[in-house]
Amino acid sequence: MEDRHVPPLVLSFPLRKLFENPYKILTPFVKRGMIVVDHGCGPGFYTIPLSHLVGEKGLVYAVDSNAKSIKVLEDKLRKKGINNVKSFVSRNINFIPSNSIDFLLSKDVLCCTVLHKESAEEIERVLKPGGKAFVTIRIGRGSDPRSLSAGEFFSLFNYIERKGSSKFHAWVVLHKR
Ligand SMILES: C[S@@+](CC[C@H](N)C(=O)[O-])C[C@H]1O[C@@H](n2cnc3c(N)ncnc32)[C@H](O)[C@@H]1O
């Protein structure tokens, strides 16, 4: 059921950088020394910017259910000499301790899984009090059981600070109190 909508790797990088700037999205949330999670990291479009932003005293957990994506990410990390990323092939983040994470990114992942409620609960569980998360979904897959309306997506969370939606996307910023 999962992993079917991963874009071809060839499309996910240089072209994507033309219209999506990871640093612009991440900089308001991520500071040096933070412990962060890239939930559903794919081959690392956001993971590598996260590793730069947290710096050598910070840590990035990069988690994806697709072993091929994690392999591509690990090759990139090795080539770039990046050693503040711990990567995991996993469908969940239940190995991350509660209240331990400063920032979590989940970019277009909840719409690739049927585990909506479980994923949302885990995202909120791992955040520290004061921690933030940026969670997005793509909308509009008809009868696909993974698809969520914006309203269904918003109703999954307890700690919404800001939210928004368009015809194709919905997003929330969570701030755990
Ligand atoms: C649309 S891609 C987005 C990848 C990445 N976040 C990005 O923006 O480049 C969705 C990713 O979520 C992963 N995924 C799907 N279900 C997952 C789950 N339950 N746990 C972890 N990763 C999952 C897929 O393997 C895929 O890499």
The ligand as an SDF file (V2000), in Angstrom:
LIG
                    3D

 27 29  0  0  0  0  0  0  0  0999 V2000
    6.1800   12.0740   -1.6020 C   0  0  0  0  0  0  0  0  0  0  0  0
    7.5910   11.3360   -0.8760 S   0  0  0  0  0  0  0  0  0  0  0  0
    8.2880   12.7430   -0.0280 C   0  0  0  0  0  0  0  0  0  0  0  0
    9.7450   12.5550    0.3170 C   0  0  0  0  0  0  0  0  0  0  0  0
   10.3870   13.7230    1.0480 C   0  0  0  0  0  0  0  0  0  0  0  0
    9.6490   14.0670    2.2520 N   0  0  0  0  0  0  0  0  0  0  0  0
   10.5020   14.9220    0.1550 C   0  0  0  0  0  0  0  0  0  0  0  0
    9.7450   15.8930    0.3160 O   0  0  0  0  0  0  0  0  0  0  0  0
   11.3730   14.8950   -0.7470 O   0  0  0  0  0  0  0  0  0  0  0  0
    6.8880   10.4060    0.4910 C   0  0  0  0  0  0  0  0  0  0  0  0
    7.8940    9.5500    1.2190 C   0  0  0  0  0  0  0  0  0  0  0  0
    7.2860    8.9860    2.3800 O   0  0  0  0  0  0  0  0  0  0  0  0
    7.7450    7.6540    2.5310 C   0  0  0  0  0  0  0  0  0  0  0  0
    6.7650    6.9600    3.3970 N   0  0  0  0  0  0  0  0  0  0  0  0
    5.5180    6.5510    3.1080 C   0  0  0  0  0  0  0  0  0  0  0  0
    4.9190    6.0150    4.1970 N   0  0  0  0  0  0  0  0  0  0  0  0
    5.8290    6.0990    5.1990 C   0  0  0  0  0  0  0  0  0  0  0  0
    5.8060    5.7170    6.5770 C   0  0  0  0  0  0  0  0  0  0  0  0
    4.7350    5.1500    7.1400 N   0  0  0  0  0  0  0  0  0  0  0  0
    6.9120    5.9590    7.3210 N   0  0  0  0  0  0  0  0  0  0  0  0
    8.0140    6.5300    6.7680 C   0  0  0  0  0  0  0  0  0  0  0  0
    8.0940    6.9010    5.4590 N   0  0  0  0  0  0  0  0  0  0  0  0
    7.0050    6.6930    4.6960 C   0  0  0  0  0  0  0  0  0  0  0  0
    7.8480    7.1370    1.1070 C   0  0  0  0  0  0  0  0  0  0  0  0
    8.7040    6.0140    1.0060 O   0  0  0  0  0  0  0  0  0  0  0  0
    8.4000    8.3700    0.3870 C   0  0  0  0  0  0  0  0  0  0  0  0
    9.8220    8.4090    0.3880 O   0  0  0  0  0  0  0  0  0  0  0  0
  1  2  1  0
  2  3  1  0
  2 10  1  0
  3  4  1  0
  4  5  1  0
  5  6  1  0
  5  7  1  0
  7  8  2  0
  7  9  1  0
 10 11  1  0
 11 12  1  0
 11 26  1  0
 12 13  1  0
 13 14  1  0
 13 24  1  0
 14 15  1  0
 14 23  1  0
 15 16  2  0
 16 17  1  0
 17 18  1  0
 17 23  2  0
 18 19  1  0
 18 20  2  0
 20 21  1  0
 21 22  2  0
 22 23  1  0
 24 25  1  0
 24 26  1  0
 26 27  1  0
M  CHG  2   2   1   9  -1
M  END
$$$$
